């Protein structure tokens, strides 16, 4: 067991973006057992996307980001910025799934204050998610421009 733990630690230390794939697999496995992935609402859509598709887009998005790291890893400027992007992306996607579960399988009666709270939480998570994606973009751009300047 200790050897497996060390192997995972070494892998994620060298390739933090592997956490994106790991989280995508774990979220996909969790969504199989969550009832939200199978709720059948005739008219409920989010961002003009049916709910069942919206739920499965989230792990697919994580796999997309992992695939995006594979060709761009040699251009990255900093491992710290990579960790920032990965941790923000993973945490916000988990929060997105949590918010979807809370909205569509509420634990309490729905009141206007409850709807406002969920809306505000969704906005905050979205802003954090966009900030994380900007961190990735900055990481790639800094890596491209600083390596170009060094070669000149």
ZAMI-974873 format. One line per field, with one value per residue (C-alpha): residue number from 1; x, y, z. Coordinates in Angstrom, 2 decimals, padded with zeros to 5 digits. Layout:
! ZAMI-974873
nr: [NUM	...]
X: [X	...]
Y: [Y	...]
Z: [Z	...]
END
This chain:
! ZAMI-974873
nr: [1	2	3	4	5	6	7	8	9	10	11	12	13	14	15	16	17	18	19	20	21	22	23	24	25	26	27	28	29	30	31	32	33	34	35	36	37	38	39	40	41	42	43	44	45	46	47	48	49	50	51	52	53	54	55	56	57	58	59	60	61	62	63	64	65	66	67	68	69	70	71	72	73	74	75	76	77	78	79	80	81	82	83	84	85	86	87	88	89	90	91	92	93	94	95	96	97	98	99	100	101	102	103	104	105	106	107	108	109	110	111	112	113	114	115	116	117	118	119	120	121	122	123	124	125	126	127	128	129	130	131	132	133	134	135	136	137	138	139	140	141	142	143	144	145	146	147	148	149	150	151	152]
X: [000.00	002.88	004.39	001.15	000.84	004.40	003.75	000.66	002.52	005.42	003.06	000.97	004.04	005.53	002.23	-000.35	-002.74	-003.17	-005.48	-007.91	-008.22	-008.44	-011.22	-013.06	-013.04	-014.13	-016.92	-018.13	-018.26	-020.12	-022.59	-023.52	-024.88	-026.36	-030.00	-029.45	-027.94	-031.17	-033.77	-036.27	-037.50	-039.38	-038.67	-035.70	-032.60	-029.50	-027.93	-030.22	-028.68	-030.81	-030.04	-028.83	-026.34	-025.23	-024.34	-022.18	-020.49	-018.67	-016.44	-015.96	-014.69	-012.08	-010.92	-010.71	-008.46	-006.28	-005.96	-005.14	-002.19	-000.63	000.51	001.12	003.08	006.42	005.32	004.20	005.97	005.42	004.36	002.83	000.54	-000.30	-001.25	-003.32	-005.23	-005.72	-006.89	-009.27	-010.69	-011.16	-012.69	-015.08	-016.26	-016.96	-018.84	-020.82	-021.95	-022.79	-024.86	-026.69	-027.49	-028.72	-030.88	-032.56	-032.78	-033.43	-033.12	-035.44	-038.50	-037.61	-038.06	-037.11	-034.17	-032.99	-033.11	-031.18	-028.55	-028.07	-027.88	-025.23	-023.23	-023.35	-022.08	-019.20	-018.20	-018.38	-016.11	-013.61	-013.73	-013.02	-010.15	-008.66	-008.84	-007.13	-004.33	-003.80	-003.77	-001.26	000.91	001.04	001.59	004.35	005.99	005.84	007.13	009.88	011.26	011.17	013.13	015.72	016.42	017.04]
Y: [000.00	002.37	001.79	002.69	005.88	006.89	006.14	008.38	011.10	011.05	011.04	014.00	015.94	015.74	015.97	017.90	017.83	014.08	015.14	016.38	012.89	011.26	013.66	013.10	009.34	009.71	012.17	009.89	006.96	009.08	010.38	006.83	006.41	009.89	010.25	013.65	012.07	010.19	012.82	013.19	016.75	017.63	021.36	021.86	022.98	024.86	027.23	025.65	022.24	019.37	018.53	014.97	016.20	019.11	016.70	014.55	017.55	018.34	015.20	015.53	019.06	017.75	015.15	017.92	020.00	016.96	016.35	020.04	019.70	016.83	018.87	022.10	020.74	021.65	025.29	025.74	028.45	027.36	024.29	026.57	028.15	024.67	023.58	026.74	025.98	022.31	022.90	025.70	023.67	020.52	022.30	024.39	021.41	019.47	022.50	022.68	019.08	019.72	022.78	020.82	018.10	020.65	022.45	019.43	017.24	019.87	018.97	021.77	023.51	025.92	029.58	032.76	033.26	029.72	030.33	033.58	031.84	029.09	031.69	033.68	030.54	029.53	032.94	032.82	029.32	030.39	033.41	031.19	028.68	031.41	032.70	029.19	028.99	032.38	030.95	028.21	030.73	032.94	029.88	028.91	032.47	033.17	029.90	030.70	034.27	033.65	030.66	032.67	035.50	033.10	031.60	035.02]
Z: [000.00	000.80	-002.65	-004.41	-002.36	-003.25	-006.92	-006.95	-005.06	-007.52	-010.53	-009.34	-008.21	-011.71	-013.59	-011.56	-014.52	-013.90	-011.08	-013.74	-015.24	-011.81	-010.78	-014.07	-013.52	-009.89	-010.81	-013.60	-011.20	-008.63	-011.21	-012.13	-008.60	-008.13	-009.00	-010.64	-013.73	-014.34	-013.45	-016.24	-016.47	-019.61	-019.63	-017.35	-019.16	-018.07	-020.55	-023.22	-022.52	-021.16	-017.54	-018.16	-020.75	-018.52	-015.72	-018.00	-019.62	-016.37	-016.27	-020.03	-019.47	-017.03	-019.56	-022.18	-019.91	-019.22	-022.96	-023.44	-021.06	-023.01	-026.05	-024.10	-021.12	-022.70	-023.03	-019.42	-017.46	-013.86	-011.93	-009.30	-011.88	-013.16	-009.63	-009.26	-012.46	-011.62	-008.03	-008.99	-011.87	-009.81	-006.83	-008.92	-010.96	-007.76	-006.45	-009.72	-009.35	-005.69	-006.59	-009.30	-006.76	-004.21	-006.78	-008.31	-005.21	-002.51	001.16	002.22	000.78	-001.98	-001.02	-002.92	-000.53	-001.23	-004.99	-004.57	-002.44	-005.03	-007.82	-005.96	-005.18	-008.84	-009.93	-007.46	-008.56	-012.21	-011.60	-009.76	-012.64	-015.21	-013.06	-013.04	-016.82	-017.07	-014.93	-017.52	-020.36	-018.52	-017.82	-021.49	-022.73	-020.21	-021.16	-024.85	-024.57	-022.01	-023.91	-027.14	-025.52	-024.11	-027.53	-029.08]
END
